[in-house]
Amino acid sequence: MRAMLAVMIIGSLLPGVALADSGAPQALNALQEQAIQKAVKESLKDPESASFKGLLGGQGSNGTQTACGFVNAKNSFGGYEGFAPFHGLLVTYTTEDGATKVYGFSVVTIAGAGISAQSVYDWCIRDGINL
């Protein structure tokens, strides 16, 4: 929770933070996708087995840049669980020369372990991302 709050605060204080247009999903660049995949993998039991699809960016109601997508990875028993939606916060900034830099991604939630896929979809839809 503290990490998520820190990401939100940092994102709101940095000048030049690149935010998506509210209500419109945005394609992500390679640096953003790498940050998202790295953070999501760190929350999995078998990070090396992870595969991703449908990564999109959006903007939260408080102005934070968010991202949603699907991840499939092996569980503790070694079987794939199927693609599960996830939602999180993405912090990037644009330098004076127009280059996009990524601070990181903070996973807010991944469907499974008591969190319904519909709950994750609702978070994404709220941020303009219709998975």
A tleap script that builds the chain and sets N, CA, C and O, in Angstrom:
source leaprc.protein.ff14SB
mol = sequence {
  NMET ARG ALA MET LEU ALA VAL MET ILE ILE
  GLY SER LEU LEU PRO GLY VAL ALA LEU ALA
  ASP SER GLY ALA PRO GLN ALA LEU ASN ALA
  LEU GLN GLU GLN ALA ILE GLN LYS ALA VAL
  LYS GLU SER LEU LYS ASP PRO GLU SER ALA
  SER PHE LYS GLY LEU LEU GLY GLY GLN GLY
  SER ASN GLY THR GLN THR ALA CYS GLY PHE
  VAL ASN ALA LYS ASN SER PHE GLY GLY TYR
  GLU GLY PHE ALA PRO PHE HIE GLY LEU LEU
  VAL THR TYR THR THR GLU ASP GLY ALA THR
  LYS VAL TYR GLY PHE SER VAL VAL THR ILE
  ALA GLY ALA GLY ILE SER ALA GLN SER VAL
  TYR ASP TRP CYS ILE ARG ASP GLY ILE ASN
  CLEU
}
set mol.1.N position { 0.825 -1.183 0.000 }
set mol.1.CA position { 0.000 0.000 0.000 }
set mol.1.C position { 0.871 1.249 0.000 }
set mol.1.O position { 0.570 2.206 -0.713 }
set mol.2.N position { 1.936 1.257 0.781 }
set mol.2.CA position { 2.826 2.408 0.809 }
set mol.2.C position { 3.479 2.648 -0.535 }
set mol.2.O position { 3.624 3.792 -0.966 }
set mol.3.N position { 3.883 1.547 -1.213 }
set mol.3.CA position { 4.505 1.689 -2.529 }
set mol.3.C position { 3.514 2.284 -3.516 }
set mol.3.O position { 3.880 3.139 -4.323 }
set mol.4.N position { 2.255 1.836 -3.459 }
set mol.4.CA position { 1.248 2.363 -4.367 }
set mol.4.C position { 1.021 3.846 -4.098 }
set mol.4.O position { 0.924 4.632 -5.040 }
set mol.5.N position { 0.935 4.243 -2.828 }
set mol.5.CA position { 0.743 5.637 -2.465 }
set mol.5.C position { 1.928 6.473 -2.922 }
set mol.5.O position { 1.747 7.586 -3.415 }
set mol.6.N position { 3.144 5.945 -2.764 }
set mol.6.CA position { 4.337 6.673 -3.199 }
set mol.6.C position { 4.320 6.882 -4.703 }
set mol.6.O position { 4.680 7.958 -5.180 }
set mol.7.N position { 3.910 5.875 -5.455 }
set mol.7.CA position { 3.837 6.004 -6.906 }
set mol.7.C position { 2.814 7.068 -7.282 }
set mol.7.O position { 3.065 7.874 -8.178 }
set mol.8.N position { 1.660 7.084 -6.607 }
set mol.8.CA position { 0.640 8.069 -6.912 }
set mol.8.C position { 1.131 9.477 -6.590 }
set mol.8.O position { 0.905 10.401 -7.371 }
set mol.9.N position { 1.795 9.653 -5.458 }
set mol.9.CA position { 2.293 10.964 -5.065 }
set mol.9.C position { 3.386 11.426 -6.014 }
set mol.9.O position { 3.361 12.565 -6.480 }
set mol.10.N position { 4.337 10.563 -6.304 }
set mol.10.CA position { 5.420 10.920 -7.227 }
set mol.10.C position { 4.841 11.300 -8.581 }
set mol.10.O position { 5.249 12.299 -9.172 }
set mol.11.N position { 3.901 10.518 -9.072 }
set mol.11.CA position { 3.299 10.793 -10.369 }
set mol.11.C position { 2.589 12.128 -10.410 }
set mol.11.O position { 2.580 12.785 -11.451 }
set mol.12.N position { 1.989 12.550 -9.299 }
set mol.12.CA position { 1.264 13.812 -9.306 }
set mol.12.C position { 2.180 15.014 -9.099 }
set mol.12.O position { 1.779 16.137 -9.403 }
set mol.13.N position { 3.397 14.814 -8.591 }
set mol.13.CA position { 4.298 15.918 -8.334 }
set mol.13.C position { 5.302 16.188 -9.438 }
set mol.13.O position { 5.858 17.284 -9.509 }
set mol.14.N position { 5.545 15.220 -10.292 }
set mol.14.CA position { 6.578 15.378 -11.316 }
set mol.14.C position { 6.103 16.236 -12.474 }
set mol.14.O position { 5.042 15.977 -13.041 }
set mol.15.N position { 6.885 17.268 -12.837 }
set mol.15.CA position { 6.513 18.026 -14.024 }
set mol.15.C position { 6.748 17.181 -15.269 }
set mol.15.O position { 7.697 16.400 -15.325 }
set mol.16.N position { 5.899 17.336 -16.245 }
set mol.16.CA position { 6.098 16.628 -17.504 }
set mol.16.C position { 5.692 15.170 -17.463 }
set mol.16.O position { 6.079 14.407 -18.349 }
set mol.17.N position { 4.921 14.752 -16.460 }
set mol.17.CA position { 4.475 13.362 -16.420 }
set mol.17.C position { 3.514 13.133 -17.573 }
set mol.17.O position { 2.548 13.878 -17.733 }
set mol.18.N position { 3.771 12.110 -18.377 }
set mol.18.CA position { 2.925 11.828 -19.538 }
set mol.18.C position { 1.687 11.082 -19.097 }
set mol.18.O position { 1.784 9.989 -18.540 }
set mol.19.N position { 0.525 11.659 -19.339 }
set mol.19.CA position { -0.732 11.034 -18.974 }
set mol.19.C position { -1.572 10.800 -20.219 }
set mol.19.O position { -1.535 11.588 -21.164 }
set mol.20.N position { -2.317 9.726 -20.212 }
set mol.20.CA position { -3.207 9.430 -21.326 }
set mol.20.C position { -4.428 10.346 -21.246 }
set mol.20.O position { -4.728 10.885 -20.181 }
set mol.21.N position { -5.134 10.527 -22.367 }
set mol.21.CA position { -6.377 11.274 -22.364 }
set mol.21.C position { -7.399 10.495 -21.562 }
set mol.21.O position { -7.528 9.281 -21.720 }
set mol.22.N position { -8.128 11.195 -20.700 }
set mol.22.CA position { -9.121 10.550 -19.860 }
set mol.22.C position { -10.184 9.872 -20.714 }
set mol.22.O position { -10.689 10.464 -21.668 }
set mol.23.N position { -10.521 8.642 -20.378 }
set mol.23.CA position { -11.571 7.922 -21.054 }
set mol.23.C position { -11.174 7.232 -22.349 }
set mol.23.O position { -12.000 6.544 -22.948 }
set mol.24.N position { -9.953 7.393 -22.791 }
set mol.24.CA position { -9.533 6.767 -24.042 }
set mol.24.C position { -8.340 5.858 -23.784 }
set mol.24.O position { -7.303 6.322 -23.311 }
set mol.25.N position { -8.471 4.556 -24.091 }
set mol.25.CA position { -7.315 3.676 -23.891 }
set mol.25.C position { -6.168 4.077 -24.815 }
set mol.25.O position { -6.391 4.534 -25.937 }
set mol.26.N position { -4.961 3.904 -24.339 }
set mol.26.CA position { -3.767 4.301 -25.070 }
set mol.26.C position { -2.842 3.106 -25.263 }
set mol.26.O position { -2.664 2.289 -24.359 }
set mol.27.N position { -2.261 3.019 -26.449 }
set mol.27.CA position { -1.232 2.005 -26.676 }
set mol.27.C position { -0.016 2.371 -25.826 }
set mol.27.O position { 0.242 3.548 -25.572 }
set mol.28.N position { 0.708 1.381 -25.399 }
set mol.28.CA position { 1.896 1.593 -24.573 }
set mol.28.C position { 3.148 1.409 -25.410 }
set mol.28.O position { 3.162 0.605 -26.342 }
set mol.29.N position { 4.206 2.155 -25.082 }
set mol.29.CA position { 5.467 1.958 -25.802 }
set mol.29.C position { 6.243 0.806 -25.162 }
set mol.29.O position { 5.835 0.277 -24.129 }
set mol.30.N position { 7.343 0.428 -25.767 }
set mol.30.CA position { 8.122 -0.734 -25.310 }
set mol.30.C position { 8.637 -0.556 -23.885 }
set mol.30.O position { 8.642 -1.515 -23.113 }
set mol.31.N position { 9.070 0.650 -23.521 }
set mol.31.CA position { 9.582 0.877 -22.164 }
set mol.31.C position { 8.483 0.709 -21.123 }
set mol.31.O position { 8.710 0.134 -20.058 }
set mol.32.N position { 7.298 1.209 -21.432 }
set mol.32.CA position { 6.175 1.058 -20.513 }
set mol.32.C position { 5.790 -0.415 -20.371 }
set mol.32.O position { 5.549 -0.895 -19.264 }
set mol.33.N position { 5.736 -1.123 -21.494 }
set mol.33.CA position { 5.394 -2.546 -21.432 }
set mol.33.C position { 6.423 -3.335 -20.633 }
set mol.33.O position { 6.054 -4.239 -19.883 }
set mol.34.N position { 7.703 -3.012 -20.777 }
set mol.34.CA position { 8.750 -3.698 -20.005 }
set mol.34.C position { 8.571 -3.463 -18.515 }
set mol.34.O position { 8.701 -4.394 -17.720 }
set mol.35.N position { 8.271 -2.217 -18.122 }
set mol.35.CA position { 8.076 -1.904 -16.697 }
set mol.35.C position { 6.876 -2.659 -16.137 }
set mol.35.O position { 6.925 -3.170 -15.018 }
set mol.36.N position { 5.805 -2.728 -16.913 }
set mol.36.CA position { 4.603 -3.439 -16.472 }
set mol.36.C position { 4.891 -4.923 -16.316 }
set mol.36.O position { 4.560 -5.515 -15.289 }
set mol.37.N position { 5.503 -5.523 -17.321 }
set mol.37.CA position { 5.787 -6.957 -17.257 }
set mol.37.C position { 6.726 -7.295 -16.107 }
set mol.37.O position { 6.538 -8.308 -15.433 }
set mol.38.N position { 7.726 -6.466 -15.877 }
set mol.38.CA position { 8.671 -6.705 -14.771 }
set mol.38.C position { 7.933 -6.700 -13.434 }
set mol.38.O position { 8.129 -7.600 -12.617 }
set mol.39.N position { 7.090 -5.699 -13.206 }
set mol.39.CA position { 6.377 -5.591 -11.930 }
set mol.39.C position { 5.376 -6.724 -11.738 }
set mol.39.O position { 5.263 -7.274 -10.642 }
set mol.40.N position { 4.653 -7.073 -12.790 }
set mol.40.CA position { 3.673 -8.158 -12.678 }
set mol.40.C position { 4.397 -9.476 -12.414 }
set mol.40.O position { 3.965 -10.260 -11.569 }
set mol.41.N position { 5.490 -9.724 -13.124 }
set mol.41.CA position { 6.256 -10.962 -12.909 }
set mol.41.C position { 6.733 -11.085 -11.466 }
set mol.41.O position { 6.740 -12.182 -10.907 }
set mol.42.N position { 7.129 -9.972 -10.860 }
set mol.42.CA position { 7.613 -10.000 -9.478 }
set mol.42.C position { 6.534 -10.432 -8.494 }
set mol.42.O position { 6.850 -10.832 -7.374 }
set mol.43.N position { 5.265 -10.358 -8.891 }
set mol.43.CA position { 4.180 -10.749 -7.990 }
set mol.43.C position { 3.693 -12.180 -8.227 }
set mol.43.O position { 2.759 -12.635 -7.568 }
set mol.44.N position { 4.321 -12.886 -9.163 }
set mol.44.CA position { 3.890 -14.244 -9.506 }
set mol.44.C position { 4.754 -15.313 -8.846 }
set mol.44.O position { 5.906 -15.060 -8.491 }
set mol.45.N position { 4.192 -16.504 -8.684 }
set mol.45.CA position { 4.945 -17.628 -8.113 }
set mol.45.C position { 5.999 -18.148 -9.073 }
set mol.45.O position { 7.068 -18.580 -8.641 }
set mol.46.N position { 5.713 -18.111 -10.378 }
set mol.46.CA position { 6.657 -18.575 -11.401 }
set mol.46.C position { 6.798 -17.487 -12.469 }
set mol.46.O position { 6.187 -17.581 -13.533 }
set mol.47.N position { 7.603 -16.453 -12.188 }
set mol.47.CA position { 7.707 -15.307 -13.095 }
set mol.47.C position { 8.156 -15.664 -14.506 }
set mol.47.O position { 7.732 -15.026 -15.470 }
set mol.48.N position { 8.997 -16.663 -14.638 }
set mol.48.CA position { 9.534 -17.013 -15.957 }
set mol.48.C position { 8.479 -17.626 -16.872 }
set mol.48.O position { 8.659 -17.653 -18.089 }
set mol.49.N position { 7.387 -18.116 -16.303 }
set mol.49.CA position { 6.344 -18.740 -17.109 }
set mol.49.C position { 5.320 -17.729 -17.628 }
set mol.49.O position { 4.422 -18.100 -18.384 }
set mol.50.N position { 5.438 -16.478 -17.241 }
set mol.50.CA position { 4.430 -15.466 -17.563 }
set mol.50.C position { 4.389 -15.117 -19.044 }
set mol.50.O position { 5.421 -14.968 -19.698 }
set mol.51.N position { 3.172 -14.992 -19.550 }
set mol.51.CA position { 2.958 -14.433 -20.885 }
set mol.51.C position { 1.858 -13.371 -20.757 }
set mol.51.O position { 0.979 -13.467 -19.900 }
set mol.52.N position { 1.927 -12.378 -21.612 }
set mol.52.CA position { 1.047 -11.216 -21.509 }
set mol.52.C position { 0.295 -10.986 -22.810 }
set mol.52.O position { 0.743 -11.377 -23.888 }
set mol.53.N position { -0.866 -10.339 -22.682 }
set mol.53.CA position { -1.600 -9.889 -23.860 }
set mol.53.C position { -2.498 -8.723 -23.455 }
set mol.53.O position { -2.824 -8.544 -22.281 }
set mol.54.N position { -2.887 -7.938 -24.453 }
set mol.54.CA position { -3.867 -6.873 -24.237 }
set mol.54.C position { -3.426 -5.728 -23.354 }
set mol.54.O position { -4.262 -5.137 -22.671 }
set mol.55.N position { -2.138 -5.387 -23.338 }
set mol.55.CA position { -1.675 -4.289 -22.488 }
set mol.55.C position { -2.133 -2.952 -23.057 }
set mol.55.O position { -1.860 -2.632 -24.214 }
set mol.56.N position { -2.840 -2.165 -22.222 }
set mol.56.CA position { -3.321 -0.847 -22.616 }
set mol.56.C position { -3.158 0.126 -21.460 }
set mol.56.O position { -3.201 -0.271 -20.295 }
set mol.57.N position { -2.971 1.390 -21.780 }
set mol.57.CA position { -2.878 2.440 -20.773 }
set mol.57.C position { -4.161 3.245 -20.717 }
set mol.57.O position { -4.950 3.245 -21.663 }
set mol.58.N position { -4.362 3.926 -19.608 }
set mol.58.CA position { -5.524 4.793 -19.420 }
set mol.58.C position { -5.196 5.827 -18.362 }
set mol.58.O position { -4.060 5.916 -17.895 }
set mol.59.N position { -6.191 6.602 -17.989 }
set mol.59.CA position { -5.981 7.620 -16.972 }
set mol.59.C position { -7.021 7.485 -15.882 }
set mol.59.O position { -8.222 7.453 -16.152 }
set mol.60.N position { -6.546 7.406 -14.632 }
set mol.60.CA position { -7.441 7.314 -13.496 }
set mol.60.C position { -8.139 8.631 -13.240 }
set mol.60.O position { -7.719 9.671 -13.747 }
set mol.61.N position { -9.205 8.592 -12.452 }
set mol.61.CA position { -9.986 9.795 -12.172 }
set mol.61.C position { -9.176 10.852 -11.436 }
set mol.61.O position { -9.506 12.037 -11.493 }
set mol.62.N position { -8.121 10.437 -10.746 }
set mol.62.CA position { -7.278 11.393 -10.020 }
set mol.62.C position { -6.076 11.843 -10.858 }
set mol.62.O position { -5.169 12.491 -10.337 }
set mol.63.N position { -6.062 11.504 -12.150 }
set mol.63.CA position { -4.997 11.951 -13.038 }
set mol.63.C position { -3.816 11.014 -13.152 }
set mol.63.O position { -2.901 11.275 -13.933 }
set mol.64.N position { -3.807 9.933 -12.397 }
set mol.64.CA position { -2.688 8.992 -12.490 }
set mol.64.C position { -2.794 8.184 -13.777 }
set mol.64.O position { -3.892 7.908 -14.260 }
set mol.65.N position { -1.649 7.811 -14.322 }
set mol.65.CA position { -1.636 6.966 -15.513 }
set mol.65.C position { -1.734 5.520 -15.048 }
set mol.65.O position { -0.984 5.083 -14.175 }
set mol.66.N position { -2.659 4.795 -15.636 }
set mol.66.CA position { -2.882 3.411 -15.247 }
set mol.66.C position { -2.660 2.495 -16.442 }
set mol.66.O position { -2.552 2.956 -17.579 }
set mol.67.N position { -2.594 1.215 -16.182 }
set mol.67.CA position { -2.472 0.230 -17.248 }
set mol.67.C position { -3.190 -1.043 -16.821 }
set mol.67.O position { -3.243 -1.390 -15.641 }
set mol.68.N position { -3.736 -1.721 -17.813 }
set mol.68.CA position { -4.404 -2.995 -17.588 }
set mol.68.C position { -3.970 -3.966 -18.677 }
set mol.68.O position { -3.473 -3.565 -19.730 }
set mol.69.N position { -4.164 -5.225 -18.406 }
set mol.69.CA position { -3.841 -6.249 -19.381 }
set mol.69.C position { -4.159 -7.613 -18.806 }
set mol.69.O position { -4.839 -7.735 -17.787 }
set mol.70.N position { -3.655 -8.638 -19.477 }
set mol.70.CA position { -3.866 -10.013 -19.046 }
set mol.70.C position { -2.522 -10.701 -18.882 }
set mol.70.O position { -1.595 -10.464 -19.657 }
set mol.71.N position { -2.419 -11.558 -17.864 }
set mol.71.CA position { -1.226 -12.360 -17.643 }
set mol.71.C position { -1.644 -13.811 -17.421 }
set mol.71.O position { -2.660 -14.086 -16.783 }
set mol.72.N position { -0.853 -14.728 -17.954 }
set mol.72.CA position { -1.042 -16.153 -17.720 }
set mol.72.C position { 0.286 -16.699 -17.205 }
set mol.72.O position { 1.337 -16.450 -17.796 }
set mol.73.N position { 0.235 -17.434 -16.120 }
set mol.73.CA position { 1.466 -17.983 -15.533 }
set mol.73.C position { 1.142 -19.272 -14.787 }
set mol.73.O position { -0.017 -19.568 -14.496 }
set mol.74.N position { 2.181 -20.019 -14.489 }
set mol.74.CA position { 2.008 -21.273 -13.752 }
set mol.74.C position { 1.723 -20.984 -12.277 }
set mol.74.O position { 2.246 -20.033 -11.696 }
set mol.75.N position { 0.880 -21.834 -11.695 }
set mol.75.CA position { 0.588 -21.750 -10.269 }
set mol.75.C position { 1.542 -22.651 -9.484 }
set mol.75.O position { 2.490 -23.195 -10.050 }
set mol.76.N position { 1.297 -22.808 -8.193 }
set mol.76.CA position { 2.177 -23.625 -7.337 }
set mol.76.C position { 2.242 -25.076 -7.752 }
set mol.76.O position { 3.213 -25.770 -7.445 }
set mol.77.N position { 1.213 -25.546 -8.450 }
set mol.77.CA position { 1.175 -26.942 -8.882 }
set mol.77.C position { 1.814 -27.146 -10.251 }
set mol.77.O position { 1.868 -28.271 -10.748 }
set mol.78.N position { 2.301 -26.062 -10.868 }
set mol.78.CA position { 2.958 -26.154 -12.166 }
set mol.78.C position { 2.030 -26.068 -13.356 }
set mol.78.O position { 2.471 -26.214 -14.497 }
set mol.79.N position { 0.752 -25.834 -13.112 }
set mol.79.CA position { -0.213 -25.712 -14.207 }
set mol.79.C position { -0.516 -24.256 -14.512 }
set mol.79.O position { -0.479 -23.404 -13.625 }
set mol.80.N position { -0.814 -23.979 -15.765 }
set mol.80.CA position { -1.200 -22.620 -16.149 }
set mol.80.C position { -2.621 -22.342 -15.683 }
set mol.80.O position { -3.495 -23.202 -15.794 }
set mol.81.N position { -2.849 -21.149 -15.166 }
set mol.81.CA position { -4.154 -20.788 -14.622 }
set mol.81.C position { -5.087 -20.197 -15.658 }
set mol.81.O position { -6.295 -20.153 -15.422 }
set mol.82.N position { -4.587 -19.745 -16.785 }
set mol.82.CA position { -5.393 -19.033 -17.779 }
set mol.82.C position { -5.159 -17.535 -17.627 }
set mol.82.O position { -4.724 -17.069 -16.574 }
set mol.83.N position { -5.445 -16.797 -18.672 }
set mol.83.CA position { -5.189 -15.359 -18.640 }
set mol.83.C position { -6.086 -14.674 -17.621 }
set mol.83.O position { -7.308 -14.820 -17.650 }
set mol.84.N position { -5.460 -13.926 -16.722 }
set mol.84.CA position { -6.165 -13.180 -15.683 }
set mol.84.C position { -5.918 -11.691 -15.884 }
set mol.84.O position { -4.791 -11.288 -16.172 }
set mol.85.N position { -6.958 -10.862 -15.736 }
set mol.85.CA position { -6.761 -9.429 -15.885 }
set mol.85.C position { -5.998 -8.840 -14.696 }
set mol.85.O position { -6.082 -9.344 -13.576 }
set mol.86.N position { -5.251 -7.760 -14.963 }
set mol.86.CA position { -4.571 -7.034 -13.892 }
set mol.86.C position { -4.717 -5.536 -14.122 }
set mol.86.O position { -5.029 -5.091 -15.227 }
set mol.87.N position { -4.487 -4.767 -13.064 }
set mol.87.CA position { -4.610 -3.309 -13.085 }
set mol.87.C position { -3.495 -2.736 -12.226 }
set mol.87.O position { -3.140 -3.311 -11.197 }
set mol.88.N position { -2.948 -1.613 -12.643 }
set mol.88.CA position { -1.912 -0.976 -11.842 }
set mol.88.C position { -1.636 0.447 -12.277 }
set mol.88.O position { -2.275 0.974 -13.188 }
set mol.89.N position { -0.661 1.065 -11.603 }
set mol.89.CA position { -0.279 2.455 -11.839 }
set mol.89.C position { 1.059 2.524 -12.545 }
set mol.89.O position { 2.012 1.853 -12.151 }
set mol.90.N position { 1.130 3.330 -13.584 }
set mol.90.CA position { 2.336 3.493 -14.381 }
set mol.90.C position { 2.816 4.931 -14.249 }
set mol.90.O position { 2.048 5.873 -14.445 }
set mol.91.N position { 4.093 5.092 -13.916 }
set mol.91.CA position { 4.656 6.440 -13.777 }
set mol.91.C position { 5.740 6.629 -14.827 }
set mol.91.O position { 6.760 5.941 -14.818 }
set mol.92.N position { 5.501 7.578 -15.734 }
set mol.92.CA position { 6.463 7.922 -16.778 }
set mol.92.C position { 6.638 9.432 -16.790 }
set mol.92.O position { 5.843 10.162 -16.199 }
set mol.93.N position { 7.665 9.888 -17.455 }
set mol.93.CA position { 7.830 11.316 -17.679 }
set mol.93.C position { 8.489 11.528 -19.036 }
set mol.93.O position { 9.129 10.624 -19.574 }
set mol.94.N position { 8.327 12.726 -19.581 }
set mol.94.CA position { 8.907 13.074 -20.871 }
set mol.94.C position { 10.002 14.101 -20.654 }
set mol.94.O position { 9.777 15.124 -20.007 }
set mol.95.N position { 11.179 13.838 -21.185 }
set mol.95.CA position { 12.293 14.763 -21.059 }
set mol.95.C position { 12.111 15.937 -22.016 }
set mol.95.O position { 11.226 15.913 -22.872 }
set mol.96.N position { 12.939 16.953 -21.875 }
set mol.96.CA position { 12.846 18.136 -22.729 }
set mol.96.C position { 13.025 17.796 -24.204 }
set mol.96.O position { 12.472 18.475 -25.069 }
set mol.97.N position { 13.794 16.749 -24.496 }
set mol.97.CA position { 13.994 16.370 -25.901 }
set mol.97.C position { 12.904 15.419 -26.418 }
set mol.97.O position { 13.012 14.892 -27.525 }
set mol.98.N position { 11.861 15.204 -25.619 }
set mol.98.CA position { 10.722 14.402 -26.064 }
set mol.98.C position { 10.811 12.919 -25.789 }
set mol.98.O position { 9.890 12.180 -26.137 }
set mol.99.N position { 11.895 12.453 -25.172 }
set mol.99.CA position { 12.043 11.030 -24.867 }
set mol.99.C position { 11.173 10.655 -23.658 }
set mol.99.O position { 11.091 11.405 -22.685 }
set mol.100.N position { 10.535 9.498 -23.735 }
set mol.100.CA position { 9.726 9.016 -22.624 }
set mol.100.C position { 10.573 8.142 -21.719 }
set mol.100.O position { 11.219 7.200 -22.179 }
set mol.101.N position { 10.568 8.450 -20.449 }
set mol.101.CA position { 11.285 7.668 -19.438 }
set mol.101.C position { 10.255 7.048 -18.506 }
set mol.101.O position { 9.210 7.640 -18.239 }
set mol.102.N position { 10.552 5.876 -18.023 }
set mol.102.CA position { 9.620 5.160 -17.151 }
set mol.102.C position { 10.211 5.050 -15.756 }
set mol.102.O position { 11.325 4.556 -15.582 }
set mol.103.N position { 9.455 5.516 -14.756 }
set mol.103.CA position { 9.863 5.313 -13.370 }
set mol.103.C position { 9.546 3.896 -12.923 }
set mol.103.O position { 10.351 3.264 -12.240 }
set mol.104.N position { 8.382 3.396 -13.303 }
set mol.104.CA position { 8.022 2.044 -12.901 }
set mol.104.C position { 6.530 1.814 -12.959 }
set mol.104.O position { 5.764 2.666 -13.409 }
set mol.105.N position { 6.134 0.646 -12.494 }
set mol.105.CA position { 4.737 0.221 -12.480 }
set mol.105.C position { 4.461 -0.419 -11.138 }
set mol.105.O position { 5.272 -1.196 -10.634 }
set mol.106.N position { 3.328 -0.099 -10.562 }
set mol.106.CA position { 2.914 -0.692 -9.299 }
set mol.106.C position { 1.625 -1.479 -9.525 }
set mol.106.O position { 0.594 -0.909 -9.884 }
set mol.107.N position { 1.691 -2.776 -9.316 }
set mol.107.CA position { 0.509 -3.627 -9.490 }
set mol.107.C position { -0.484 -3.307 -8.385 }
set mol.107.O position { -0.141 -3.347 -7.204 }
set mol.108.N position { -1.718 -2.988 -8.770 }
set mol.108.CA position { -2.774 -2.755 -7.793 }
set mol.108.C position { -3.488 -4.063 -7.503 }
set mol.108.O position { -3.693 -4.419 -6.342 }
set mol.109.N position { -3.868 -4.782 -8.554 }
set mol.109.CA position { -4.564 -6.042 -8.341 }
set mol.109.C position { -4.453 -6.950 -9.569 }
set mol.109.O position { -4.389 -6.481 -10.706 }
set mol.110.N position { -4.433 -8.246 -9.311 }
set mol.110.CA position { -4.500 -9.283 -10.337 }
set mol.110.C position { -5.639 -10.212 -9.941 }
set mol.110.O position { -5.741 -10.604 -8.779 }
set mol.111.N position { -6.484 -10.562 -10.881 }
set mol.111.CA position { -7.595 -11.462 -10.571 }
set mol.111.C position { -7.066 -12.809 -10.086 }
set mol.111.O position { -6.056 -13.307 -10.583 }
set mol.112.N position { -7.748 -13.379 -9.130 }
set mol.112.CA position { -7.365 -14.662 -8.537 }
set mol.112.C position { -7.184 -14.491 -7.045 }
set mol.112.O position { -7.158 -13.365 -6.549 }
set mol.113.N position { -7.060 -15.573 -6.334 }
set mol.113.CA position { -6.854 -15.561 -4.881 }
set mol.113.C position { -7.847 -14.633 -4.180 }
set mol.113.O position { -7.463 -13.777 -3.383 }
set mol.114.N position { -9.138 -14.821 -4.495 }
set mol.114.CA position { -10.178 -14.063 -3.818 }
set mol.114.C position { -10.564 -12.757 -4.497 }
set mol.114.O position { -11.501 -12.095 -4.051 }
set mol.115.N position { -9.877 -12.371 -5.550 }
set mol.115.CA position { -10.210 -11.144 -6.280 }
set mol.115.C position { -10.831 -11.560 -7.605 }
set mol.115.O position { -10.200 -12.244 -8.411 }
set mol.116.N position { -12.069 -11.143 -7.821 }
set mol.116.CA position { -12.767 -11.570 -9.035 }
set mol.116.C position { -12.268 -10.819 -10.264 }
set mol.116.O position { -11.817 -9.678 -10.177 }
set mol.117.N position { -12.361 -11.487 -11.402 }
set mol.117.CA position { -12.006 -10.846 -12.665 }
set mol.117.C position { -12.896 -9.631 -12.890 }
set mol.117.O position { -12.438 -8.620 -13.422 }
set mol.118.N position { -14.156 -9.719 -12.494 }
set mol.118.CA position { -15.075 -8.590 -12.694 }
set mol.118.C position { -14.614 -7.365 -11.915 }
set mol.118.O position { -14.761 -6.243 -12.400 }
set mol.119.N position { -14.067 -7.550 -10.734 }
set mol.119.CA position { -13.545 -6.416 -9.955 }
set mol.119.C position { -12.418 -5.715 -10.694 }
set mol.119.O position { -12.347 -4.486 -10.715 }
set mol.120.N position { -11.534 -6.509 -11.302 }
set mol.120.CA position { -10.415 -5.934 -12.055 }
set mol.120.C position { -10.945 -5.227 -13.299 }
set mol.120.O position { -10.499 -4.125 -13.620 }
set mol.121.N position { -11.897 -5.853 -14.007 }
set mol.121.CA position { -12.498 -5.213 -15.174 }
set mol.121.C position { -13.109 -3.863 -14.795 }
set mol.121.O position { -12.965 -2.885 -15.528 }
set mol.122.N position { -13.788 -3.813 -13.654 }
set mol.122.CA position { -14.416 -2.566 -13.207 }
set mol.122.C position { -13.379 -1.463 -12.991 }
set mol.122.O position { -13.605 -0.313 -13.368 }
set mol.123.N position { -12.241 -1.814 -12.383 }
set mol.123.CA position { -11.160 -0.841 -12.183 }
set mol.123.C position { -10.663 -0.332 -13.535 }
set mol.123.O position { -10.463 0.869 -13.715 }
set mol.124.N position { -10.470 -1.236 -14.469 }
set mol.124.CA position { -9.959 -0.852 -15.789 }
set mol.124.C position { -10.959 0.019 -16.536 }
set mol.124.O position { -10.580 1.037 -17.115 }
set mol.125.N position { -12.223 -0.367 -16.529 }
set mol.125.CA position { -13.261 0.406 -17.209 }
set mol.125.C position { -13.353 1.804 -16.615 }
set mol.125.O position { -13.530 2.778 -17.347 }
set mol.126.N position { -13.237 1.909 -15.313 }
set mol.126.CA position { -13.266 3.212 -14.653 }
set mol.126.C position { -12.169 4.136 -15.199 }
set mol.126.O position { -12.334 5.355 -15.240 }
set mol.127.N position { -11.048 3.534 -15.617 }
set mol.127.CA position { -9.921 4.307 -16.153 }
set mol.127.C position { -9.922 4.387 -17.673 }
set mol.127.O position { -8.921 4.775 -18.276 }
set mol.128.N position { -11.042 4.022 -18.295 }
set mol.128.CA position { -11.173 4.148 -19.736 }
set mol.128.C position { -10.598 2.991 -20.525 }
set mol.128.O position { -10.430 3.091 -21.740 }
set mol.129.N position { -10.293 1.886 -19.845 }
set mol.129.CA position { -9.694 0.727 -20.513 }
set mol.129.C position { -10.703 -0.408 -20.502 }
set mol.129.O position { -10.984 -0.988 -19.453 }
set mol.130.N position { -11.242 -0.721 -21.659 }
set mol.130.CA position { -12.221 -1.803 -21.760 }
set mol.130.C position { -11.501 -3.047 -22.281 }
set mol.130.O position { -11.268 -3.185 -23.482 }
set mol.131.N position { -11.156 -3.944 -21.365 }
set mol.131.CA position { -10.471 -5.186 -21.762 }
set mol.131.C position { -11.479 -6.094 -22.425 }
set mol.131.O position { -11.134 -7.199 -22.843 }
savepdb mol mol.pdb
quit
